[in-house]
Amino acid sequence: MALRTRFFTLTPQIPFPSSTSSYFSLLSLRRPLPRLATFSSSAAAIQTVLFVPPGVEPQEVDDSMVLPGSNIVIGPYAGDSRIKGVEFVKSSGKARDCPKDDRPEFAILGRSNVGKSSLINSLVRKKEIALTSKKPGKTQLINHFLVNKSWYLVDLPGYGFAKAPEAAKMDWSSFTKGYFLNRDTLVAVLLLIDASVPPQKIDLDCANWLGRNNIPITFVFTKCDKIKVAKGKRPDENIRDFQEIIRQNYKIHPPWIMTSSVTGMGRDDLLLHMSQLRNYWDQ
């Protein structure tokens, strides 16, 4: 399974080996960054690198194939993305205690208070399947949820919440890192980034750690329904700034998508993206 997931691996400042280059294509286009209707000013076009999946030739790509609010092209591996049932399976304090079947899984990771539990509840359309707390950092275990009796959503502990200055460091516990490094059934990490605030160093450090360790990643920008505060930037501007920084570290830009758990923005499209990753992994 590890070889299959390498298609989705994005390594900072390290080119892909030639043996994996045939599995993916990337297409660079001038595309405007999507904005919500509530935004009054126009967003300048930025250089967007599209994520082109297997089965699609770059020259075949047109706008109708690109998911709204993302750089993700939909290809032949995209399938039924509906969630028909979800059940909590177990909480694990150590990676070795996680479910040991061969079902594919997606790990959801993000800074505390990024809206991780809200996104999970939105994806499965079942209230409180994941705990939503007013106290950031509530999730302390690796939580497995079985979807459609065929694949897992994995809720991981948030990072970066503490009153001490050490909060700015990568303070994952060793068991969380052990999960990433030893989980052969991991299809991809959905790394949640709060679009309502400027790029955070801890999120960039997290992305770089995942990349250095060849962990597949998709950026999921949350809170894209937010309107800028007094002197702050709009979500689309924060996303653009984040992408500019990522482009400096990644030779190949990871897939990304804009979402809102409040309005449902990006929910169906994210599930469709996950379906093509899952179906390619599972072939």
Wavefront OBJ file of the C-alpha trace (Angstrom):
o trace
v 0.000 0.000 0.000
v 2.875 2.366 0.707
v 3.852 2.462 -2.969
v 0.335 3.434 -3.967
v 0.250 6.384 -1.601
v 3.454 7.805 -3.066
v 1.448 9.326 -5.906
v -0.058 11.716 -3.394
v 3.194 12.470 -1.559
v 4.553 16.003 -1.839
v 8.048 16.580 -0.576
v 9.378 20.079 0.216
v 12.367 21.106 -1.907
v 12.976 17.515 -2.986
v 12.068 16.492 -6.548
v 10.081 13.319 -7.026
v 12.114 10.304 -8.076
v 11.677 9.386 -11.723
v 9.907 6.170 -10.765
v 6.922 8.106 -9.425
v 6.823 10.976 -11.893
v 4.739 8.985 -14.360
v 1.889 8.693 -11.858
v 0.892 12.333 -11.785
v 0.716 15.466 -13.863
v 0.675 19.097 -12.866
v -0.538 21.988 -14.969
v 0.275 25.626 -14.274
v -2.418 28.137 -15.244
v -3.331 31.729 -14.526
v -6.543 31.381 -12.537
v -8.280 33.789 -10.132
v -8.485 32.625 -6.548
v -12.200 32.033 -5.833
v -13.929 34.447 -3.493
v -17.288 34.536 -1.727
v -20.009 36.831 -2.999
v -19.755 38.940 0.162
v -16.318 40.159 -0.874
v -16.554 43.445 -2.710
v -13.116 43.895 -4.233
v -11.658 41.685 -6.952
v -8.852 39.210 -6.362
v -5.879 39.345 -8.671
v -5.143 36.232 -10.690
v -2.356 34.129 -9.254
v -0.303 31.320 -10.671
v -2.201 28.162 -9.766
v -0.711 24.713 -10.179
v -3.499 22.227 -10.769
v -3.537 18.802 -9.175
v -4.107 16.451 -12.124
v -4.954 12.857 -11.109
v -4.140 9.599 -12.917
v -6.114 8.984 -16.074
v -6.138 12.646 -17.116
v -3.724 14.197 -19.598
v -2.778 17.816 -18.804
v -3.769 18.987 -22.273
v -7.278 17.598 -21.705
v -7.972 19.767 -18.646
v -10.567 22.530 -18.889
v -12.393 24.641 -16.299
v -15.305 22.211 -16.059
v -12.958 19.568 -14.632
v -11.624 21.750 -11.794
v -13.482 21.658 -8.483
v -14.743 25.133 -7.456
v -12.563 26.889 -4.906
v -9.642 24.518 -5.404
v -6.760 23.457 -7.651
v -8.114 19.897 -7.920
v -8.933 18.282 -11.249
v -11.492 15.483 -11.178
v -10.576 12.362 -13.145
v -11.881 8.863 -13.868
v -11.122 7.541 -10.378
v -13.716 9.860 -8.813
v -16.740 7.825 -7.789
v -19.685 7.707 -5.421
v -18.766 10.139 -2.658
v -21.981 9.979 -0.650
v -21.704 9.174 3.046
v -24.454 6.708 3.883
v -23.380 5.744 7.366
v -20.757 6.524 9.966
v -19.930 4.952 13.302
v -17.352 5.552 15.977
v -14.978 2.583 16.227
v -12.377 3.362 18.883
v -10.003 5.838 20.483
v -6.342 4.888 20.626
v -3.646 6.254 22.869
v -0.893 4.690 20.770
v -0.490 4.149 17.045
v -0.087 0.417 17.532
v -3.552 0.280 19.119
v -5.311 1.647 16.011
v -7.598 -0.650 13.964
v -5.568 -3.294 12.184
v -7.773 -4.009 9.166
v -6.800 -2.936 5.634
v -9.438 -0.240 5.145
v -8.086 3.035 3.697
v -8.195 6.094 5.900
v -7.947 9.874 5.843
v -6.408 11.636 8.836
v -7.750 15.075 9.718
v -5.164 17.312 11.337
v -4.967 20.959 12.246
v -4.122 23.626 14.752
v -6.406 23.705 17.770
v -9.499 25.826 17.110
v -9.145 25.463 13.320
v -12.624 23.933 13.098
v -11.579 20.290 12.867
v -14.542 18.786 14.707
v -16.953 21.079 12.873
v -15.585 19.924 9.524
v -15.914 16.261 10.474
v -19.512 16.806 11.609
v -20.212 18.671 8.359
v -18.703 15.934 6.186
v -20.752 13.154 7.769
v -23.807 15.392 8.314
v -24.252 14.012 11.759
v -24.115 16.369 14.722
v -21.571 15.664 17.422
v -20.043 12.593 15.768
v -16.826 14.424 16.616
v -16.699 16.425 19.829
v -17.018 20.168 19.304
v -15.702 21.947 22.352
v -15.222 25.562 23.342
v -11.909 24.453 24.790
v -9.347 24.044 21.976
v -7.195 20.964 22.198
v -9.964 18.727 23.552
v -9.084 15.802 21.285
v -6.228 13.918 22.954
v -6.499 10.522 21.272
v -6.495 9.020 17.781
v -10.202 8.608 17.011
v -11.341 6.278 14.195
v -14.759 6.676 12.538
v -15.858 4.024 10.039
v -17.602 5.469 6.978
v -19.892 3.340 4.788
v -18.295 0.310 6.460
v -15.435 0.679 3.973
v -13.073 3.510 4.960
v -12.035 5.580 7.970
v -12.021 9.222 8.966
v -9.384 9.692 11.660
v -9.622 12.618 14.066
v -6.148 13.443 15.360
v -5.188 15.688 18.297
v -4.837 19.342 17.385
v -1.474 21.009 17.763
v -0.294 24.365 19.026
v -2.673 25.065 21.929
v -0.951 26.083 25.152
v -0.383 29.231 27.150
v 3.351 28.758 27.225
v 5.643 30.042 24.422
v 6.284 26.409 23.467
v 2.897 26.475 21.734
v 4.658 27.875 18.675
v 6.637 24.662 18.312
v 5.633 21.337 16.827
v 4.305 19.877 20.059
v 2.684 16.719 18.763
v 3.040 13.797 21.090
v 5.239 10.968 19.932
v 2.227 8.714 19.387
v 0.802 11.107 16.773
v 4.051 11.160 14.830
v 4.239 7.405 15.175
v 0.817 7.169 13.559
v 1.989 9.103 10.475
v 5.213 7.181 10.065
v 3.784 3.691 10.506
v 0.254 3.743 9.101
v 0.327 1.907 5.746
v -3.407 2.365 5.218
v -3.149 6.174 5.276
v -4.367 7.542 1.928
v -3.821 11.216 2.754
v -3.703 13.791 5.527
v -6.278 16.562 5.306
v -4.317 19.434 6.833
v -6.767 22.101 7.970
v -5.684 25.733 7.651
v -7.714 28.608 9.130
v -8.345 30.999 6.226
v -9.639 33.740 8.518
v -6.148 34.494 9.857
v -2.765 35.156 8.196
v -0.423 32.195 7.558
v 0.785 30.712 10.839
v 4.328 29.440 11.270
v 3.138 26.362 13.134
v 0.948 25.329 10.165
v 3.855 25.822 7.765
v 6.119 23.805 10.076
v 3.516 21.047 10.123
v 3.239 20.995 6.319
v 7.011 20.859 5.976
v 7.317 18.028 8.513
v 4.712 15.990 6.634
v 6.474 16.681 3.345
v 9.910 15.759 4.639
v 8.478 12.448 5.809
v 6.700 11.709 2.515
v 3.213 11.932 4.017
v 0.450 12.582 1.417
v -1.298 15.897 2.061
v -4.287 17.998 0.955
v -4.694 21.534 2.312
v -8.263 22.153 3.484
v -8.853 25.860 4.117
v -11.544 26.331 6.774
v -13.723 29.300 7.807
v -13.835 30.642 4.250
v -17.226 32.208 5.017
v -15.618 34.717 7.377
v -15.513 38.397 6.461
v -12.311 40.242 7.281
v -12.015 42.019 10.599
v -11.137 45.710 10.936
v -7.545 45.679 9.696
v -7.260 42.038 8.724
v -7.297 40.391 5.325
v -10.079 38.473 3.615
v -9.883 34.661 3.584
v -8.954 34.604 -0.113
v -6.069 36.991 0.593
v -4.821 34.846 3.496
v -5.039 31.748 1.282
v -3.045 33.485 -1.424
v -0.360 34.480 1.096
v -0.207 30.912 2.423
v 0.166 29.490 -1.075
v 2.955 31.919 -1.921
v 4.928 30.653 1.080
v 4.203 27.003 0.253
v 5.421 27.554 -3.309
v 8.813 28.545 -1.902
v 9.141 25.200 -0.095
v 7.380 22.748 -2.384
v 8.525 21.950 -5.896
v 5.063 20.504 -6.458
v 2.102 22.322 -4.912
v -0.229 20.036 -2.905
v -3.936 19.878 -3.718
v -6.028 22.432 -1.831
v -9.684 23.349 -1.382
v -11.734 26.088 0.309
v -14.440 25.067 2.809
v -16.909 26.406 5.350
v -18.669 24.252 7.926
v -21.216 27.055 8.378
v -22.383 27.345 4.762
v -21.371 23.868 3.562
v -18.996 25.366 1.009
v -16.616 22.757 -0.422
v -18.162 19.844 1.461
v -19.347 17.781 -1.532
v -16.278 18.682 -3.593
v -13.890 17.611 -0.824
v -15.665 14.255 -0.573
v -15.401 13.835 -4.359
v -11.663 14.547 -4.177
v -11.329 12.000 -1.382
v -13.211 9.427 -3.463
v -10.699 9.593 -6.303
v -7.751 9.347 -3.929
v -9.398 6.418 -2.188
v -10.370 4.589 -5.389
v -6.875 4.973 -6.848
v -5.312 3.717 -3.609
v -7.723 0.798 -3.471
v -7.291 -0.450 -7.053
l 1 2 3 4 5 6 7 8 9 10 11 12 13 14 15 16 17 18 19 20 21 22 23 24 25 26 27 28 29 30 31 32 33 34 35 36 37 38 39 40 41 42 43 44 45 46 47 48 49 50 51 52 53 54 55 56 57 58 59 60 61 62 63 64 65 66 67 68 69 70 71 72 73 74 75 76 77 78 79 80 81 82 83 84 85 86 87 88 89 90 91 92 93 94 95 96 97 98 99 100 101 102 103 104 105 106 107 108 109 110 111 112 113 114 115 116 117 118 119 120 121 122 123 124 125 126 127 128 129 130 131 132 133 134 135 136 137 138 139 140 141 142 143 144 145 146 147 148 149 150 151 152 153 154 155 156 157 158 159 160 161 162 163 164 165 166 167 168 169 170 171 172 173 174 175 176 177 178 179 180 181 182 183 184 185 186 187 188 189 190 191 192 193 194 195 196 197 198 199 200 201 202 203 204 205 206 207 208 209 210 211 212 213 214 215 216 217 218 219 220 221 222 223 224 225 226 227 228 229 230 231 232 233 234 235 236 237 238 239 240 241 242 243 244 245 246 247 248 249 250 251 252 253 254 255 256 257 258 259 260 261 262 263 264 265 266 267 268 269 270 271 272 273 274 275 276 277 278 279 280 281 282 283
